[in-house]
């Protein structure tokens, strides 16, 4: 069986005919393919560079390992699933929680390494037993609630860490980013977060020139005078060099905080496979397990050397939808560009210098969007929250996860926040379902016959397909 690294030239290799689609096993001319690869890297800039910064990890290593992860994914799926793997925003909340409890970067990467291993095993299980196993363990009410509590659990990070550093820059960045997301079209709308970062950089620089230093907190509890935009690290960084590597460290308390993210990653991968399959016209149901396992393996490799975990990116689905070019050759080119960026410490220093106020404005939108994706999962899964079987475990788990409720198991071990909220949602739902009367258990199946058809089993009720590219999570 081939590795999916052979492509036939599409037409004359220049511009596809109106309405034509460049399939995954086709390519345009190599210069155009390289240009598309660069566009894919730019499309994932915003989220993939913000995430490692928010997690306290090396952005240079993050971009380098995203290129490696993309190569692993393309080889594992034999070139049938065009996709770029970048740092997952789903882990930002658990990284913040682990650091708040005293964990360092090694503990963070150790915890998410275990998540990658769990995701790899989940992929093998899906490959062996089919997509029905996802529905059996994690119906939409559970998946949506877990994604929601992961996103909303991040609210205190924005409110207490980033926003107070420069509230006016945060407010302006938030407003600009919101306008960019809503008003821009096509490719530009897909890099709205990146444009928001550029805008925030410019505003911070202008404010420094006009108003001088700001007196606020930055990296500590006490307010100090500091520049909004400090580029001193950029001047000292080399143009060429290796990123910083470190080994993971494993602590049970951190692992339990991180494990619930597996649910969000499975949902992301399922949505990605469904959306790409619909766009290319190629049923990819048989690749769902492989894609999940490849995502897990790539995350394990990245975190083993101190990088962040990876997942499929919706921004790149948007680029494919806009260009109608699904060639995996473009993703190989993107992986190559990512490796080159990873070898430029000066580039990483620019990313690491993102002002706190800019992150405040970006994360207000970003964290809220992560949480509301849980509601989107409920809508797509047609979850009836009037049903107490759905309402009670979801309500309890979300409040525990968002509010940081804690359960003291012993003097040295406690469960709380994301971990406890997820346990309550999953165990609560399945326990209540066991005792619930029959009429409460009737609901539409999720992933009943594969990820490309499950939403058609409801006789068209409830709106458009759940796998519409606009509904994808990144």
C-alpha positions in Angstrom: 0.0 0.0 0.0 1.4 3.4 -0.9 2.2 6.2 1.5 0.2 8.8 -0.4 3.3 10.8 -1.7 2.6 10.4 -5.4 0.4 13.0 -7.1 -0.8 13.5 -10.6 -0.8 17.0 -12.2 -4.2 18.6 -12.2 -4.9 20.0 -15.7 -2.1 22.3 -16.8 -1.0 22.7 -13.2 -1.9 26.4 -13.1 -5.5 27.4 -12.3 -8.3 24.8 -11.8 -11.2 25.2 -14.2 -14.3 26.9 -12.7 -16.0 24.5 -10.3 -13.2 22.0 -10.6 -11.7 20.4 -7.5 -8.1 19.4 -7.0 -8.3 16.1 -5.2 -5.9 14.9 -2.5 -4.0 12.7 -4.9 -3.5 15.6 -7.4 -1.4 18.7 -7.3 -0.8 22.0 -9.1 2.6 23.0 -10.2 5.2 22.9 -7.5 5.6 26.7 -7.2 1.8 27.0 -6.7 1.8 24.1 -4.4 4.5 25.7 -2.3 2.4 28.9 -2.2 -0.6 27.0 -1.0 1.5 25.4 1.7 2.7 28.8 2.9 -1.0 29.9 3.0 -1.9 27.0 5.2 0.9 27.9 7.6 -0.3 31.5 7.8 -3.9 30.3 8.3 -3.0 28.4 11.5 -0.7 31.1 12.8 -3.2 32.8 15.1 -4.3 29.8 17.1 -1.2 27.6 16.8 1.1 30.3 18.1 -1.2 31.8 20.8 -1.8 28.3 22.3 1.8 27.5 23.2 2.4 31.0 24.5 -0.7 30.6 26.7 0.5 27.2 27.8 4.0 28.6 28.7 5.8 26.4 26.1 8.3 27.3 23.4 6.5 28.6 20.3 9.5 27.7 18.1 9.3 24.1 19.2 5.5 24.2 18.8 5.7 25.2 15.1 8.5 22.7 14.4 6.6 19.8 16.0 3.4 20.9 14.2 5.3 20.2 10.9 6.5 16.8 12.2 2.9 16.0 13.4 1.5 16.9 10.0 3.9 14.5 8.3 3.0 11.7 10.7 -0.7 12.3 10.0 -0.3 12.4 6.2 1.7 9.2 6.2 -0.7 7.4 8.6 -3.8 8.3 6.5 -2.0 7.4 3.3 -2.5 10.8 1.8 -6.3 10.5 1.8 -7.1 13.1 4.5 -5.7 16.5 3.8 -5.0 18.1 7.1 -2.6 20.3 9.1 -1.9 19.5 12.7 -1.3 22.4 15.1 -1.2 23.1 18.8 -4.6 22.3 20.3 -6.4 25.2 22.2 -8.3 22.5 24.1 -5.2 22.1 26.4 -4.8 25.7 27.3 -7.2 25.4 30.3 -5.6 22.3 31.7 -2.1 23.8 31.3 -3.3 26.9 33.3 -4.9 24.6 36.0 -1.7 22.5 36.3 0.5 25.6 36.6 -1.9 27.1 39.2 -1.4 24.0 41.3 2.4 24.3 41.1 3.3 22.3 38.0 6.0 23.4 35.6 6.4 22.9 31.9 7.7 19.4 32.3 4.6 18.4 34.4 2.3 20.1 31.7 3.9 18.1 28.9 3.9 14.9 30.9 0.2 15.2 31.5 -0.6 15.9 27.9 1.7 13.1 26.8 -0.7 10.7 28.7 -3.6 12.4 26.9 -1.9 11.7 23.6 -1.4 8.0 24.6 -5.1 7.8 25.5 -6.1 9.3 22.2 -3.9 6.8 20.4 -5.6 3.9 22.1 -9.0 5.5 21.4 -8.1 5.6 17.7 -7.2 1.9 17.8 -10.5 1.1 19.5 -12.5 3.0 16.9 -10.5 1.3 14.1 -11.4 -2.1 15.6 -15.0 -1.6 16.7 -16.2 1.3 14.5 -17.6 4.7 15.2 -20.4 3.4 17.3 -18.0 3.0 20.2 -17.8 6.8 20.4 -21.6 7.2 20.7 -21.7 4.5 23.4 -19.2 6.1 25.6 -19.7 9.8 24.7 -23.1 10.8 23.4 -23.5 14.5 22.3 -24.8 15.6 25.7 -21.6 14.4 27.4 -19.2 15.6 24.7 -20.8 19.0 24.5 -20.8 19.5 28.2 -17.1 18.6 28.6 -16.0 20.9 25.7 -18.1 23.7 27.3 -16.6 23.3 30.8 -13.1 23.2 29.3 -13.6 26.5 27.5 -15.4 28.4 30.2 -12.9 27.1 32.8 -10.5 29.5 31.2 -12.5 32.7 32.0 -10.5 33.4 35.2 -7.2 33.3 33.3 -8.3 36.1 31.0 -10.0 38.1 33.8 -7.1 37.9 36.3 -4.0 37.4 34.2 -4.1 39.0 30.8 -6.9 41.7 30.8 -5.5 43.6 33.8 -2.1 44.1 32.1 -3.6 46.6 29.7 -7.4 46.9 29.7 -7.7 49.4 26.9 -5.4 47.5 24.5 -7.4 44.4 25.4 -10.7 46.1 24.7 -9.5 47.5 21.3 -8.0 44.2 20.3 -11.2 42.3 21.2 -13.3 44.8 19.2 -11.0 44.6 16.1 -10.8 40.7 16.3 -14.6 40.5 16.6 -15.1 42.7 13.6 -12.5 40.7 11.6 -14.2 37.4 12.4 -17.6 38.7 11.4 -17.0 41.1 8.6 -14.1 39.6 6.6 -14.7 37.0 4.0 -12.9 34.1 2.5 -9.2 33.5 3.5 -9.0 36.7 5.5 -11.8 35.5 7.9 -9.7 32.4 8.5 -6.8 34.3 9.8 -8.9 36.8 11.9 -7.1 35.8 15.1 -3.7 36.4 13.5 -4.9 39.8 12.2 -6.1 40.6 15.7 -2.6 39.8 17.0 -1.0 42.1 14.4 -3.5 44.9 15.3 -2.7 44.5 19.0 1.0 44.6 18.4 0.5 47.9 16.5 -1.7 49.5 19.1 0.7 48.5 21.9 3.6 50.1 20.0 1.6 53.3 19.4 0.4 53.5 23.0 4.0 53.1 24.2 5.1 56.0 21.9 2.2 58.2 23.0 1.7 57.4 26.7 5.0 55.9 27.7 5.2 52.9 30.2 2.1 51.5 31.8 1.7 50.7 35.5 0.1 47.3 35.8 0.7 43.7 36.8 2.9 41.6 34.5 4.0 38.1 35.4 3.4 38.7 39.1 0.9 40.0 41.7 2.4 43.5 42.0 1.9 46.4 39.6 5.1 47.7 38.0 6.0 50.2 35.3 6.7 48.4 32.0 6.5 48.7 28.3 3.5 47.2 26.7 5.6 45.8 23.8 9.0 44.6 25.0 11.1 43.5 22.0 14.4 43.2 23.9 14.3 39.4 23.6 13.9 39.7 19.8 17.1 41.6 19.4 19.0 39.1 21.5 17.6 36.0 19.7 19.6 34.2 16.9 18.3 33.9 13.4 19.1 30.2 13.2 19.1 27.7 16.0 17.3 24.8 17.6 14.3 25.3 19.9 14.5 24.4 23.6 13.8 20.7 24.4 12.9 19.2 27.7 11.7 15.8 29.0 8.2 15.4 30.4 7.5 14.7 34.1 4.5 12.7 35.3 2.2 13.5 38.2 -1.1 11.8 38.8 -2.8 15.0 39.9 -1.9 16.8 36.6 -2.8 13.7 34.5 -6.3 13.6 36.0 -6.7 17.3 35.1 -5.7 16.8 31.5 -7.4 13.5 30.6 -10.9 15.0 30.0 -9.4 16.7 26.9 -9.4 13.4 25.1 -13.2 13.8 24.7 -12.8 17.2 23.0 -10.0 15.8 20.7 -12.1 12.9 19.6 -14.9 15.3 18.8 -12.6 17.5 16.8 -11.2 14.6 14.8 -14.6 13.2 14.1 -15.8 16.6 12.9 -12.7 17.1 10.7 -13.0 13.7 9.0 -16.7 14.3 8.3 -16.2 17.8 6.9 -13.2 16.8 4.7 -15.1 13.8 3.4 -18.1 15.9 2.4 -15.9 18.5 0.7 -13.8 16.0 -1.3 -16.7 13.6 -2.1 -14.7 10.7 -0.7 -16.1 8.8 2.2 -13.5 8.8 4.9 -15.4 6.8 7.5 -12.8 4.0 7.4 -10.0 6.6 8.3 -11.6 7.9 11.5 -9.8 5.5 13.8 -6.6 6.0 11.9 -6.8 9.8 12.1 -7.5 9.7 15.8 -4.6 7.3 16.4 -2.3 9.4 14.2 -3.3 12.6 16.2 -2.5 10.8 19.4 0.9 9.4 18.2 1.9 12.9 16.9 1.0 14.5 20.2 3.0 11.9 22.1 6.1 12.6 20.0 5.7 16.3 20.4 5.2 16.3 24.2 8.1 13.8 24.6 10.5 16.5 23.6 8.8 19.3 25.4 6.4 20.6 22.8 2.6 21.0 22.9 0.0 18.4 21.7 -1.5 18.7 18.3 -4.9 18.4 16.6 -6.5 19.0 13.2 -7.3 22.6 12.4 -10.5 24.2 11.1 -8.6 27.2 9.7 -7.1 24.9 7.1 -10.5 23.4 6.2 -11.5 27.0 5.5 -8.6 27.5 3.2 -9.5 24.3 1.3 -13.1 25.3 1.0 -12.1 28.7 -0.4 -9.5 27.4 -2.9 -11.1 24.0 -3.7 -7.6 22.6 -3.6 -7.5 19.5 -1.4 -4.0 18.3 -2.5 -2.0 16.7 0.3 1.1 17.9 -1.5 0.2 21.4 -0.3 0.2 20.1 3.3 3.7 18.5 2.8 4.8 21.9 1.7 3.2 23.5 4.8 5.0 21.0 7.0 8.3 22.0 5.4 7.7 25.7 6.0 6.8 24.9 9.6 10.1 23.1 10.2 12.0 26.1 8.8 10.1 28.5 11.0 10.9 26.3 14.0 14.6 26.7 13.3 14.4 30.5 13.6 14.6 31.6 17.3 14.1 35.3 16.4 10.7 34.4 15.0 9.8 32.6 18.2 11.0 35.6 20.2 8.5 37.8 18.3 5.7 35.4 19.2 6.8 35.3 22.8 6.7 39.1 23.0 2.9 39.3 22.4 1.7 41.9 25.0 -0.5 40.7 27.8 -3.2 43.2 26.9 -3.3 41.8 23.4 -3.7 38.3 24.8 -6.5 39.6 27.0 -8.5 40.8 24.0 -7.8 37.7 22.0 -8.6 35.2 24.7 -11.9 36.8 25.7 -13.2 35.7 22.2 -11.1 32.6 21.9 -12.0 31.0 25.2 -15.6 31.9 24.8 -15.7 30.3 21.3 -14.1 27.1 22.7 -16.9 26.9 25.4 -19.7 27.6 22.9 -18.5 24.8 20.6 -20.0 22.6 23.3 -23.3 24.2 22.6 -22.8 23.6 18.9 -22.2 19.9 19.6 -25.6 19.9 21.4 -27.3 21.5 18.5 -25.7 19.2 15.9 -26.6 16.2 18.1 -30.1 17.5 18.7 -29.7 17.2 22.4 -33.0 17.9 24.3 -32.1 19.8 27.4 -35.7 19.5 28.6 -34.9 15.9 29.3 -33.7 15.6 32.9 -31.4 12.7 31.9 -29.5 15.2 29.7 -29.9 18.3 31.8 -28.9 17.1 35.3 -25.4 15.7 34.6 -24.5 18.4 32.1 -25.6 21.2 34.5 -23.8 19.8 37.5 -20.6 19.0 35.6 -20.4 22.4 34.0 -20.9 24.3 37.2 -18.2 22.2 38.9 -15.8 22.6 36.0 -16.3 26.3 35.6 -16.6 27.2 39.3 -13.5 25.2 40.3 -15.4 23.1 42.8 -13.1 20.7 44.6 -13.5 17.3 46.2 -10.8 16.4 48.8 -10.0 12.7 48.5 -7.2 12.8 51.1 -4.8 15.3 52.7 -2.5 15.1 49.6 -5.0 14.5 46.8 -8.0 16.3 45.5 -10.2 16.4 42.4 -11.6 19.6 41.1 -12.3 21.9 38.1 -12.1 20.2 34.7 -11.3 16.7 36.0 -14.1 16.5 38.5 -16.6 18.2 36.2 -15.9 15.7 33.5 -16.2 12.7 35.8 -19.5 14.0 37.0 -20.8 14.5 33.5 -19.7 11.0 32.2 -20.5 8.9 35.3 -23.6 10.9 36.1 -25.1 10.5 32.6 -24.5 6.8 32.4 -25.6 6.1 36.0 -28.8 8.1 35.6 -29.4 6.4 32.2 -29.3 3.0 33.9 -32.1 4.0 36.3 -34.1 6.3 34.0 -37.5 5.3 32.6 -37.5 4.2 28.9 -39.1 7.4 27.6 -36.1 9.5 28.7 -33.6 7.3 26.8 -35.0 7.9 23.4 -32.7 10.2 21.4 -31.3 10.4 17.9 -28.1 8.3 17.4 -24.7 9.9 16.9 -22.2 8.4 14.5 -24.6 5.5 14.1 -23.5 4.5 10.6 -20.3 6.5 10.2 -19.3 10.1 10.4 -20.6 11.0 6.9 -24.2 9.9 7.4 -25.2 10.1 11.1 -27.1 13.4 10.7 -29.3 12.0 7.9 -30.9 9.4 10.2 -33.3 12.0 11.6 -35.3 12.4 8.4 -33.8 15.8 7.7 -35.0 17.3 11.0 -33.1 19.9 12.8 -31.3 21.9 10.1 -28.3 21.4 7.9 -25.5 18.8 8.3 -23.5 18.8 11.4 -20.3 18.5 9.5 -20.6 21.8 7.6 -17.1 23.3 7.5 -18.4 26.3 9.4 -19.2 24.1 12.3 -15.7 22.5 12.6 -13.7 22.9 15.7 -10.0 23.8 15.7 
